[in-house]
Amino acid sequence: MRDAVPIDAVVSDYLQLRNAGGGQLKGLCPFHDEKSPSFHVSPSKGLYHCFGCQEGGDTFDFVMKVEHLSFSEAVERLAAQAGITLRYAEGGYGRASQQGERTRLVEAHKAAAAYYAEQLDGPEAEIARRFLAERGFDRAAAGHFGVGYAPAGWDHAVRFLRGRGFTDKELILSGIAQEGRRGPIDRFRGRLLWPIRDMGGEVVGFGARRLREDDTGPKYLNTPETPVYRKGQVLYGIDLAKKDIAKANQAVVVEGYTDVMACHLAGVTTAIATCGTAFGEGHIKILRRLLMDNSRSEVIFTFDGDAAGRKAALRAFEDDQKFASKTWIAITPGGMDPCDLRCSEGDAAVRALVEGRSPLFEFALRSVVDEHNLETAEGRSAALEAATPVVAGIKDPAIQHEYAVRLAGLVGIPDERFVLRRVGQLARRGREPGPARPGRAASAAGASAGGASGAGPAGGAPPPEGGRPAGPPLNLRSPAHRAERELLKVALQQPQFVAPVFDAYREDEFTGPPYAVVRRAIAEAGGTEHADEGFLARVREAAPDDTVRALVTELAVEPLELPRRRQREADTYAAQLLRDVRLAAVQRRIAELESAARRQDAQGDAERSAALWQEVWTLQRYRTALMERGADALYG
């Protein structure tokens, strides 16, 4: 299974990966919030590790963590992706009873999506086809986006899915059905439906549009919160747009399902939309992972030109600086949305809308200023007071200065220095520390102790009750342990360069206790001399607990401290590390023996003292050989 589904192919469904050198890939971690990539993937090892939050493991671990699945559900998900047929152990009640809950709910949605798509061709769906045609969408467009129709009867979908082996409990839990007086009934009836897919392309919910006047329900009805659908963590169209978003470094956020369709058909294939909720934190995290959150990327919000649209745009301004990306806004003319614009003026108008974007900072500033009468001194003063906090809230000092100058011009105040001082005062006031929020100090302490330095709680403190095991102590990354860490990395990543000499190294030659345990796990896995394709998996299995297993993963993924121009010298680098670790061990042993010999001298035990001094002399000769001949001395 691991060979059939490469880890980089799986991970790239959730975030953009870029070359990190040495056969490694890196991206923004999906498990914690960050702006600089610390999430590394090693395709050759089939492992990932984040040096920020210490999460790591293999392909199954990644899918389990990112999708909140059990191990069996992760296996089922990857098997389906690879086209592998699983055989379930005998003794159960059939395949349905043995599959994980999430897998069953996703399969129910998949079956429902196919059913609804088929119903779009039926005579009852004429009203739905007419709705699409009036907005410029033909049958091919509907098929591309998987648009379907839910029949108006009470339980058409329920009866169909029962026939496919799904239980009433599963249908209600999925949100496809809801409780009725006499049992489950269809949630969506007589409506046009859009399947909502997650990053991996799985259908997890539906958005449904009212079509008939006698339908007293809301205009748009979405799947409720379920174990597989959380509206704050999904974006409509992300499955179709994700590759183009990563490639173009651009995401276009629109307001509705038909707007996404219109944009894609017009050539703006980076368009996505929220699903019945405001654009929020969960959506920001999805886009940041795809855009790598760099200053070259763009997030473009499109809104109607009416008052509601302007209000929504100003609300987006509040989230703007959660991106490192440049944030823009495109206001559609005449209150039209992108779908209306395409119908009225064609595909070129939609592309022009996106191309004519303006900075969100500028839009927010102008929107506040335009609310005041600038023909009077009182109006100009009020505009300045209202707009100054907007400019003061800009975090980038250079951009803040530029917009302060622009504000002076917009309001018509000739003294730019007065505006700059006023903005500066508010900005400094905003940066002053306020009362500490609960958990803030703990978070800061955790970040300084661990974070990107790859450390957990120092001193081997026990992990918090109910939390994940603590990582290795911070001092493992000190210069004193560098050679040991690098040698273990070579042994795990390129064992051919240290075998068989490494296998003769004792555990006590590694002064960091966790490193000594990793050394033991390597020995229990057969040693570097017998390393094969399953070597790394055996080392991870030999780890005594999750903490050591996480450290093994980290060492197997972390790039060697070898400049890229010297990557071909890995064998020489490995020999140097073998020599350095052995030399340090010899020097420690010499110091111990000299101390013991002096104690024997003081006690008058000449025989014992002589034996100790002889051992010291032998090790000193060995030390000299290591210093003069390097790794060659290890071979005799």
Beta strands, then each sheet from edge to edge (+ up, - down):
strand 1: 18-21
strand 2: 24-27
strand 3: 39-42
strand 4: 47-50
strand 5: 56-58
strand 6: 148-150
strand 7: 177-180
strand 8: 183-186
strand 9: 191-197
strand 10: 203-210
strand 11: 220-222
strand 12: 250-254
strand 13: 271-273
strand 14: 298-304
strand 15: 326-332
strand 16: 358-359
sheet 1: 1+ 2- 3+ 4- 5+
sheet 2: 6+ 9- 10+ 11-
sheet 3: 7+ 8-
sheet 4: 13+ 12+ 14+ 15+ 16-
end
